[in-house]
Amino acid sequence: MMQDSPVRGLWLCTVWASAASVDPAVTAMEGGVGMIATFGGLVLLAVLLTTISDFFAEQQRKSNEGRDPIVEGGHLVLLGLSSQTKQFLEELAICEASSAPTTVAILHTLPKSEIEQEIKRQNTNTGDLKIVCRSGLPSSASDLWKVGADVCSRIVILDEPALPRDEADAITFGTLLTLRGQGACGWPHGGHIAVQCCLGKNVTFMNDLYPGKTFVLSGERLGRLMVQSAQDQGLCPIFNAIIGFEGDEFYSASAESLNLAGKLFQEAPFWCEQTVPIGIRDSGGAYHINPEKSYEIKEDDEVILLAEDDDALQPLSKPLMDFEAWKMKFGSATFEESDPNDNEVVQVLICNFTERGYGCAILLALDEMCGAGSECDIYCSLSEDEVISIIKNAEEEADRTLKNIKVRKIFTVPQHQMTSRHKINVMPLQDYDFNFVLADAALGFQKADEQTVAMIIQMKSLIQESFPEHKFEPLVEVCTPNATLQLELCGIQNTINTISMMSKAMALVAIDTLAHGVLSDLLSATGNNMDIMYLKDYLGTQPLPQQITFVEIAAIVNRAAQQVVIGWSESNEQGEKVWVVNPKNKLLPRPWSAEDKIVVIKDV
């Protein structure tokens, strides 16, 4: 087109296409050298781009598979992925403490993508938390380093319900040994480890395995709580109300800042306007929950309180009541429980008895609290030999045998027929004093709750048809809030979500080790426990008042017993009984009847 030779045109196209810095008018020799240099540069550029592309692709692959280390510090490391992960993360997300971590690194053996998908599948509400997932073994130092276990502020090890108890604790032992073996001070360098233990007998071993940094909780005491709640309706909701970041929780403040230094512990409730003092943490770090009334609070002591938030920890210039003057006016009194519910001969039914469930813990608690000659029937899908073996193993672990209660009958039903009406009808439902319907979490949360709700509906229907006057008030273990709502529609109020309760407890310990000292006492077989009482048991010859304030109730309990009152029952607009922990206006009088009750912490 330019009236020139095709060779010349091809040369021009080559120079323009290669963008070579060669003048088209140069000689063929110079042009050839320029073309060789240009093409060589293009090859080198292609090799460089390919290398860089492969590098970034490999890094992306490592990140997608969770094989690259994270770049964080002061974060929380969660080891393992279990059925409790959802509740734990959701509880952590609502924590408003200034010390709460905003990043959570999860380490599990599954690939990173599957961990993320599982969290999404559980519909976990993580709020503003940043979730980082990595694949690896919790007992591997190199994998722990990938999630920054050395520079994190907290490490949390949750129980794995899918594994046998001994196996789950064995994995935890290995993880603790690995963390302890990293350098002179171990990992994490400046943080602590919150551990959920399956077997109560292993709590001391885990604490001693990595002393100073390990804070261990076990849920075995929940069996006793279930028995107490079956005896006193409402105890489980109360316990659940003080565990977690919603409502009141545990705080501590120096005795000096609260103007309590030098005062006796029995005076402390009258110097706390919006809180309830429940114990002391002394200068040596020891916890004293519900200490002796005569204990003199020292200047370097920390007072442990139930409070809505840290803004409530305000000192008073004068007490809400002159306790000594009040005591001189009304005289002394002693505590006499009118309805202790202890040492009674009872017949009990436990449904959905499994190896990993709370059936054995309930049996052991019943043996302590019931009279000789008590009997228990078990309704489950296990064989009779399996049930007997599980109970014997639990006795060996607890180093004692069942004396006051014995298993009378084991109703073995195929798993798919557990909710069948004709199978449930073979049990004498009208004869049982207490009914415990547990959740078989091995089926999955949704399936377990579906089975539980169906069983309750069938039981209630059978009792209403044959024994309409019989009171059916079972204690039901649930896995999800939806099951609680469904049971409330059926008239069943006494429910407990053990998984949520332990997840909340572990979240509390992860944020502040203060909660560990309190919960270790409340969940320990040798510590204090909560109970529901009648006010008349503390009055002596004093008549039951028609109106009373919370401060006056604290004085009545202080005078008569080694107990701490933390709440009371109220009636809502529908006339239903609700429980209020730490009433905020402690000087406001309210009507009081013989049916009203109080909530106390008392020595076992």
C-alpha positions in Angstrom: 0.0 0.0 0.0 3.0 2.3 0.6 4.5 1.3 -2.7 7.4 -0.4 -0.9 8.7 -4.0 -0.8 6.8 -6.6 1.4 10.1 -7.3 3.3 10.3 -3.6 4.3 6.7 -3.7 5.4 7.2 -6.8 7.5 10.2 -5.2 9.1 8.3 -2.1 10.0 5.5 -4.2 11.5 7.9 -6.2 13.6 9.6 -3.1 15.0 6.3 -1.5 15.8 4.9 -4.6 17.3 7.9 -5.2 19.5 8.1 -1.5 20.4 11.9 -1.9 20.0 13.9 1.2 20.4 15.4 0.7 17.0 15.3 3.2 14.2 13.6 1.6 11.2 16.1 3.3 9.0 19.1 1.6 10.4 21.1 -1.1 8.7 20.0 -4.7 8.6 22.8 -5.7 11.0 21.9 -3.1 13.6 18.2 -3.9 13.2 18.8 -7.6 13.7 20.8 -7.0 16.9 18.0 -4.7 18.1 15.4 -7.4 17.3 17.3 -10.1 19.1 17.7 -7.9 22.2 14.0 -7.1 22.1 12.8 -10.6 21.8 15.2 -11.7 24.5 13.7 -9.0 26.8 10.2 -10.2 26.0 11.2 -13.8 27.0 12.8 -12.6 30.2 9.7 -10.5 31.0 7.5 -13.5 30.3 9.6 -15.6 32.6 9.5 -13.0 35.3 5.7 -12.5 35.0 5.2 -16.2 35.1 7.4 -16.6 38.2 5.6 -13.7 40.0 2.2 -15.1 39.0 3.1 -18.6 40.2 4.4 -17.1 43.5 1.1 -15.2 44.2 -0.9 -18.2 43.0 0.9 -20.4 45.5 0.4 -17.9 48.3 -3.3 -17.7 47.4 -3.5 -21.5 47.4 -1.8 -21.6 50.9 -4.2 -19.0 52.1 -7.2 -20.8 50.7 -6.1 -24.0 52.2 -5.2 -22.4 55.5 -1.5 -23.3 55.4 0.0 -19.8 55.7 0.6 -18.1 59.1 -1.6 -15.2 60.2 -0.3 -11.8 61.0 -2.0 -10.9 64.3 -1.3 -10.2 67.9 -3.4 -10.0 71.1 -6.1 -12.1 69.4 -8.0 -15.2 70.6 -7.1 -18.6 69.3 -9.9 -21.2 69.3 -8.6 -24.8 68.9 -11.0 -27.2 67.3 -14.4 -26.9 65.7 -17.3 -28.5 67.6 -21.0 -28.2 68.2 -20.2 -25.5 70.8 -18.4 -23.2 68.4 -21.5 -21.3 67.3 -22.6 -20.5 70.8 -19.1 -19.6 71.9 -18.5 -17.2 69.0 -22.0 -15.6 69.3 -21.4 -15.0 73.0 -18.0 -13.5 72.4 -19.5 -11.2 69.7 -21.8 -9.5 72.2 -19.1 -8.9 74.8 -18.5 -5.2 75.2 -15.5 -5.4 77.5 -12.7 -3.2 76.5 -10.3 -6.1 76.8 -12.3 -8.3 74.5 -10.4 -9.5 71.4 -11.7 -8.5 68.0 -10.0 -11.3 66.0 -10.6 -15.0 66.5 -8.2 -17.5 64.8 -9.7 -21.0 64.5 -7.4 -24.0 64.1 -8.9 -27.3 63.0 -7.9 -30.4 61.0 -10.5 -29.6 58.3 -9.4 -27.5 55.2 -9.9 -23.8 55.7 -12.8 -23.6 53.2 -14.7 -26.4 55.0 -14.2 -24.6 58.4 -15.6 -21.4 56.9 -18.5 -23.3 55.3 -19.3 -25.0 58.6 -19.5 -21.7 60.5 -21.8 -20.3 57.8 -23.9 -23.5 57.8 -24.5 -23.1 61.5 -25.7 -19.5 60.7 -23.3 -18.1 63.3 -23.8 -14.4 64.1 -20.2 -13.3 64.6 -21.1 -9.6 64.8 -18.0 -7.4 64.4 -15.6 -10.3 65.1 -12.9 -11.0 62.5 -12.8 -14.8 62.0 -9.6 -16.3 60.6 -9.5 -20.0 59.9 -6.4 -22.2 59.5 -6.0 -26.0 58.9 -3.8 -28.0 61.2 -3.4 -30.1 64.3 -3.9 -28.3 67.7 -1.1 -30.5 69.2 1.4 -29.4 66.5 3.8 -26.6 67.4 4.2 -25.5 63.7 0.4 -25.4 63.2 -0.1 -23.5 66.5 2.5 -21.0 65.3 0.4 -20.5 62.1 -2.5 -19.1 64.2 -0.2 -16.9 66.4 -0.5 -19.0 69.5 2.7 -17.4 70.8 1.5 -13.8 70.6 -2.2 -14.2 71.2 -3.9 -13.1 74.4 -6.1 -16.1 74.9 -6.3 -19.7 73.8 -9.6 -21.6 74.2 -10.0 -25.4 74.0 -13.6 -26.5 73.8 -14.9 -30.0 74.3 -15.6 -32.2 71.3 -19.0 -34.0 72.0 -18.5 -36.4 69.1 -15.6 -38.1 70.9 -15.6 -40.3 74.0 -14.8 -38.4 77.1 -11.4 -40.0 77.8 -10.3 -39.5 74.1 -11.4 -35.8 74.1 -9.4 -35.1 77.3 -6.4 -37.0 75.9 -6.3 -34.6 73.0 -6.5 -31.7 75.3 -3.6 -33.1 77.4 -1.4 -33.3 74.3 -2.3 -29.8 73.2 -1.4 -28.4 76.7 1.9 -30.2 76.7 2.8 -28.8 73.3 2.0 -25.2 74.4 3.9 -25.6 77.6 7.0 -27.0 75.7 7.5 -23.9 73.6 10.5 -22.0 75.1 11.1 -21.2 78.7 7.7 -19.7 79.5 5.6 -21.6 76.9 2.8 -20.2 74.8 1.0 -17.8 74.9 3.7 -15.5 76.1 1.5 -13.0 77.8 -2.0 -14.7 77.9 -3.9 -17.5 79.4 -5.6 -20.7 78.3 -9.3 -21.5 78.9 -10.0 -25.3 78.8 -13.2 -27.3 78.9 -12.6 -30.6 80.6 -14.9 -33.6 80.0 -14.2 -35.6 83.2 -14.2 -33.9 86.5 -11.3 -36.1 87.7 -9.0 -34.6 85.0 -9.5 -31.0 86.1 -6.7 -31.0 88.7 -4.4 -32.8 86.3 -4.9 -30.2 83.5 -4.4 -27.3 86.0 -1.2 -28.9 87.2 0.0 -29.7 83.7 0.4 -26.1 82.8 0.1 -24.1 86.1 -0.4 -20.4 86.1 -1.8 -20.2 82.5 -4.4 -22.9 82.4 -8.0 -22.3 83.7 -10.1 -25.4 83.5 -13.9 -25.8 83.7 -15.9 -29.0 83.8 -19.6 -29.3 83.2 -20.1 -32.4 85.4 -21.7 -30.3 88.1 -24.6 -29.5 85.8 -26.0 -32.9 86.7 -26.5 -31.6 90.2 -28.0 -28.4 88.9 -30.5 -30.4 86.9 -31.6 -32.3 90.0 -31.9 -29.1 92.0 -33.9 -27.5 89.2 -36.3 -30.5 89.0 -36.8 -30.0 92.8 -37.1 -26.2 92.6 -38.6 -25.1 89.3 -36.7 -22.1 87.8 -33.1 -22.7 89.0 -31.7 -23.4 85.5 -32.9 -20.1 84.1 -31.5 -18.2 87.1 -28.1 -19.9 86.6 -28.2 -19.2 82.9 -29.0 -15.5 83.7 -25.7 -14.9 85.5 -23.6 -16.8 82.9 -22.9 -14.8 79.8 -22.6 -11.2 78.7 -26.3 -10.4 78.6 -27.7 -9.1 81.9 -25.6 -9.2 85.0 -22.2 -10.8 85.2 -19.2 -11.1 87.4 -17.0 -8.1 88.1 -14.3 -7.2 90.7 -13.2 -4.0 92.3 -10.7 -3.2 95.0 -12.1 -3.0 98.5 -10.6 0.5 98.8 -12.4 1.8 95.7 -15.7 0.5 97.0 -15.2 2.0 100.5 -15.3 -1.5 102.0 -11.9 -1.9 103.4 -12.0 -2.7 107.1 -15.7 -3.7 107.1 -17.1 -7.2 107.7 -18.4 -9.1 104.7 -21.9 -9.2 106.3 -21.9 -5.4 106.0 -20.9 -5.4 102.3 -24.5 -5.8 100.8 -25.5 -2.5 102.5 -22.7 -0.6 100.8 -23.5 -1.7 97.3 -26.5 0.1 95.7 -26.6 -1.5 92.2 -24.5 -4.6 92.7 -24.6 -7.8 94.8 -21.3 -8.8 96.5 -20.8 -12.6 96.4 -17.2 -13.1 97.5 -13.6 -12.0 97.9 -10.4 -12.5 95.9 -7.5 -12.0 98.3 -4.1 -10.6 97.6 -2.8 -14.2 97.0 -5.3 -14.8 94.2 -7.5 -17.2 96.3 -11.2 -17.0 95.8 -13.7 -17.0 98.7 -17.2 -17.3 97.4 -19.8 -16.7 100.2 -17.1 -16.2 102.8 -17.8 -16.2 106.6 -19.9 -13.2 107.6 -17.2 -12.3 110.1 -14.5 -12.0 107.5 -12.9 -8.6 107.7 -12.3 -7.2 104.2 -8.7 -6.1 103.8 -7.5 -3.1 101.8 -5.7 -5.2 99.2 -8.7 -7.6 98.7 -10.9 -7.5 95.6 -14.6 -7.7 96.1 -16.4 -10.0 93.6 -19.8 -8.7 92.6 -22.8 -9.3 90.3 -23.3 -6.2 88.3 -24.9 -5.1 85.0 -21.7 -3.3 83.9 -18.6 -1.8 85.4 -20.3 1.6 85.7 -22.3 0.1 88.6 -19.2 -0.3 90.7 -19.6 2.9 92.5 -18.8 3.5 96.2 -21.3 4.9 98.7 -20.7 7.5 101.3 -23.2 5.9 103.7 -24.8 2.5 103.9 -28.3 1.7 102.6 -29.1 0.3 106.0 -27.7 0.3 109.5 -27.5 -3.5 109.8 -26.5 -3.6 113.5 -29.3 -1.3 114.5 -31.8 -3.4 112.4 -30.6 -6.6 114.0 -31.0 -5.1 117.5 -34.5 -4.1 116.7 -35.7 -7.5 115.3 -33.5 -9.8 117.2 -31.6 -12.9 116.1 -32.9 -15.8 114.0 -31.6 -19.1 112.6 -32.2 -20.7 109.2 -34.6 -23.6 109.2 -35.5 -24.9 105.7 -39.1 -26.0 105.7 -38.9 -28.0 102.4 -35.4 -29.2 101.9 -36.3 -31.8 99.3 -33.2 -33.8 100.5 -33.2 -37.5 101.6 -36.7 -38.1 100.2 -37.4 -41.5 98.6 -38.2 -40.8 95.0 -38.9 -42.5 91.7 -37.2 -41.0 88.7 -37.2 -41.4 84.9 -34.2 -40.5 82.7 -34.9 -40.4 79.0 -32.3 -40.5 76.2 -29.5 -41.9 78.4 -26.2 -41.8 76.5 -22.5 -42.2 77.3 -21.7 -38.5 76.6 -24.9 -37.2 78.1 -25.7 -36.0 81.7 -27.5 -39.2 82.7 -24.7 -40.5 84.9 -24.1 -37.1 86.5 -27.8 -37.0 87.4 -27.7 -40.4 88.9 -24.7 -39.5 91.1 -26.4 -36.3 92.2 -29.6 -38.1 93.0 -27.7 -40.6 95.0 -26.3 -37.7 97.2 -29.6 -35.9 97.5 -32.3 -38.6 97.8 -33.1 -41.1 100.4 -32.2 -44.8 100.5 -34.6 -46.9 98.5 -35.0 -44.4 95.6 -35.4 -46.0 92.2 -34.7 -44.8 88.6 -36.0 -46.1 85.3 -34.1 -45.4 82.1 -35.6 -45.0 78.6 -33.0 -45.1 75.8 -31.9 -46.7 72.6 -28.9 -48.5 74.2 -29.0 -52.1 75.2 -29.3 -53.0 78.9 -25.7 -54.2 79.0 -24.4 -50.9 77.5 -26.3 -48.9 80.1 -25.0 -51.0 83.0 -21.5 -50.7 81.6 -21.7 -46.9 81.3 -23.0 -46.6 84.9 -20.3 -48.8 86.3 -17.7 -46.8 84.4 -19.1 -43.6 85.9 -19.0 -45.1 89.4 -15.3 -46.1 88.9 -14.5 -42.6 87.7 -16.2 -41.0 90.6 -14.6 -43.5 93.0 -17.9 -44.4 94.6 -21.0 -46.6 94.1 -24.7 -45.7 94.0 -26.1 -46.5 97.4 -29.4 -44.5 97.8 -30.7 -45.0 94.3 -30.8 -48.0 92.0 -31.7 -48.6 88.4 -35.0 -50.5 88.5 -35.9 -50.8 84.8 -34.2 -50.1 81.5 -36.6 -49.6 78.6 -34.6 -50.3 75.4 -36.2 -48.9 72.3 -34.8 -48.7 68.7 -33.7 -45.1 67.9 -36.3 -44.6 65.2 -39.1 -45.6 67.7 -38.1 -43.4 70.6 -41.0 -41.0 70.0 -43.6 -43.8 69.4 -46.6 -43.4 71.5 -47.0 -47.2 72.2 -43.3 -47.4 73.3 -43.6 -44.5 75.7 -46.9 -45.8 77.1 -45.2 -48.9 78.6 -43.7 -46.6 81.3 -45.6 -45.7 84.4 -45.4 -42.0 83.8 -47.8 -41.2 86.7 -45.4 -42.8 89.2 -42.4 -40.6 88.7 -41.5 -37.8 91.0 -39.0 -36.4 88.7 -38.7 -36.7 84.9 -35.4 -35.9 83.1 -35.7 -35.8 79.3 -32.1 -35.3 77.9 -30.9 -34.4 74.5 -29.1 -36.9 72.3 -26.7 -34.5 70.8 -25.1 -37.3 68.7 -28.1 -37.0 66.4 -27.3 -33.4 65.7 -28.9 -30.4 67.4 -32.0 -30.1 65.2 -32.8 -33.8 65.2 -32.1 -34.1 68.9 -34.6 -31.3 69.7 -37.2 -32.7 67.3 -37.0 -36.0 69.2 -37.1 -34.3 72.6 -40.2 -32.2 71.7 -42.0 -35.1 70.2 -41.4 -37.2 73.4 -42.7 -34.4 75.6 -45.8 -34.0 73.6 -46.5 -37.8 73.7 -45.8 -38.0 77.5 -48.0 -35.0 78.3 -50.8 -36.3 76.1 -50.7 -39.8 77.8 -50.7 -38.3 81.3 -53.6 -35.9 80.5 -55.7 -38.7 79.1 -55.2 -41.2 82.0 -54.3 -39.0 84.9 -55.6 -35.5 84.3 -54.8 -34.4 87.9 -51.2 -35.5 87.7 -48.7 -32.6 87.6 -46.2 -33.2 84.7 -43.2 -30.9 85.1 -40.1 -32.5 83.5 -36.7 -31.0 83.3 -35.9 -30.9 79.6 -32.4 -30.5 78.0 -32.5 -28.6 74.7 -29.9 -27.7 72.1 -31.5 -24.7 70.4 -33.6 -21.7 71.5 -36.3 -22.8 69.1 -36.9 -25.9 71.1 -37.3 -23.8 74.3 -40.0 -21.7 72.6 -41.8 -24.9 71.3 -41.8 -26.4 74.8 -43.1 -23.2 76.3 -46.1 -23.4 74.0 -46.6 -26.9 75.4 -46.6 -25.5 78.9 -43.1 -26.7 79.8 -41.0 -24.0 81.4 -38.2 -25.9 83.0 -35.6 -26.3 80.3 -31.8 -26.2 80.2 -29.4 -25.7 77.3 -26.2 -27.2 78.6 -24.2 -26.6 75.5 -25.1 -22.9 75.5 -24.5 -22.7 79.2 -21.0 -24.2 79.0 -20.2 -22.1 75.9 -21.2 -18.9 77.8 -19.1 -20.0 80.8 -16.0 -20.6 78.6 -16.5 -17.2 76.9 -16.6 -15.6 80.3 -13.3 -17.3 81.4 -11.7 -16.5 78.0 -12.3 -12.7 78.6 -11.6 -12.5 82.3 -10.1 -15.2 84.6 -12.2 -13.8 87.4 -15.1 -15.8 86.1 -13.0 -19.0 86.4 -12.7 -18.6 90.1 -16.4 -18.0 90.6 -17.6 -20.7 88.2 -15.1 -23.2 89.5 -16.7 -22.8 92.9 -20.3 -22.9 91.6 -19.7 -25.9 89.3 -17.6 -27.8 91.9 -18.9 -30.7 93.9 -17.3 -29.2 97.0 -18.1 -25.6 96.5 -21.2 -23.4 96.8 -24.4 -23.8 94.9 -27.4 -21.8 94.1 -30.8 -22.6 95.6 -34.4 -21.3 95.8 -35.7 -20.6 99.2 -38.8 -19.3 101.0 -38.2 -16.1 103.0 -40.1 -17.6 106.0 -37.3 -20.0 106.6 -35.1 -17.1 107.7 -37.6 -15.1 109.8 -37.6 -17.1 113.1 -40.5 -15.6 115.2 -40.7 -12.5 113.0 -43.9 -12.5 110.9 -43.8 -12.6 107.1 -43.9 -9.0 105.9 -46.5 -7.8 103.4 -44.1 -5.4 101.9 -40.3 -5.6 101.8 -37.2 -4.2 100.0 -34.3 -6.1 98.7 -32.0 -4.5 101.3 -34.3 -5.9 104.1 -34.2 -9.3 102.5 -30.4 -9.2 102.5 -30.4 -8.2 106.2 -32.8 -11.1 107.0 -30.6 -13.7 105.2 -27.4 -12.2 106.7 -28.8 -12.5 110.2 -29.9 -16.1 109.9 -27.6 -18.0 107.6 -24.2 -18.3 105.9 -25.7 -17.4 102.6 -25.7 -14.6 100.0 -29.1 -13.6 98.5 -28.7 -12.6 94.8 -32.3 -12.3 93.5 -36.0 -12.9 94.1 -39.2 -13.9 92.2 -41.6 -11.3 90.8 -44.9 -11.5 89.0 -45.2 -10.0 85.5 -48.2 -8.4 83.9 -49.6 -11.8 83.0 -49.3 -13.0 86.6 -46.5 -15.4 85.7 -43.5 -15.8 88.0 -40.3 -14.4 86.7 -36.8 -14.4 88.4 -34.9 -11.2 88.8 -31.2 -11.3 89.7 -29.7 -8.2 91.4 -32.7 -5.9 91.5 -31.5 -2.5 90.7 -33.6 -0.4 93.1 -32.8 -2.1 96.4 -34.7 0.4 98.5 -38.0 0.2 96.6 -40.7 -1.7 98.7 -42.7 -4.4 96.9 -45.6 -6.6 98.0 -44.5 -10.0 99.4 -46.6 -13.2 99.6 -46.0 -16.7 101.0 -45.5 -18.0 97.4 -42.7 -15.6 96.7 -39.1 -17.0 96.8 -35.5 -15.8 97.0 -32.4 -17.0 95.2 -29.3 -17.6 97.4 -25.8 -18.9 97.1 -25.1 -21.3 99.9 -22.5 -23.8 101.0 -23.1 -27.4 99.8 
